[in-house]
Amino acid sequence: VYSVAGLQDLNNYFKANSMANSLWNHEYNIAADIDATGFTWDGVYVVVGYNGNNGIVLNGNNHTISNLTINNCLLCGTPCGSNEGVNPGLVKDITMENVVVNGDTYDAAIFWGNCYTNVDFENVTVDGATIKGGSNVGALVSRTVIDTPNTSIKVNFKDCVVKNSTLEANSTKYDPTGASGFIGRAYGNTKLTFSNCSVEKNTIKNAEGLYGGAVYGYGVSANGGWAGLGACNSF
């Protein structure tokens, strides 16, 4: 378990270990409210270290991170948890307030970019965010990705809120997926579940030719069918 009082050291640690298994099997605890005014988090691209491992747990301990600027996403191009679905990645008990995400010509989200395996979000609030990218734009996850036949990804949202935020996608160069409230693109046999979640007073802007929605946008499975909701209640 790692206690996090500031974001610079955590960003440096993630970047230094992005190619190592040491990034996984850990819980990162936010120890206090963090005003990140003036700090920019560089998105970390993680490409190995998930097979058979526990996922990353980000525990906000009911604290707020405010005024943070993020390039692309906190973790980009990354597996979230176990590819066997036993120990998914987890983000819980955190509020992200007045966060700005710059996704340049492609993906943009606060937490995860290309999500290859299961992840859970519990009691996560996004309030007053501005999230802009070329395509695959979501407040929590930009998109899911899976290329293995006969497998699926589960992304579960419980007690989550996205409100007073602007999400914008402006390019069809790479994908037809635009901006949506929770997750931009649900791809490759993705199963989404929502329990007691809400989207409130958000502005969603999509360039012509891009698909988006209040909750999630373009969804297509690896075999050409549509990804879909596993369950949706109290939305």
Salt bridges, closest charged atoms under 4 A:
ASP33 OD1 - HIS63 ND1 3.16
ASP42 OD2 - LYS15 NZ 3.54
ASP107 OD2 - ARG143 NE 3.08
GLU168 OE1 - LYS132 NZ 3.89
ASP175 OD2 - ARG143 NH1 3.84
ASP175 OD1 - ARG185 NH1 2.41
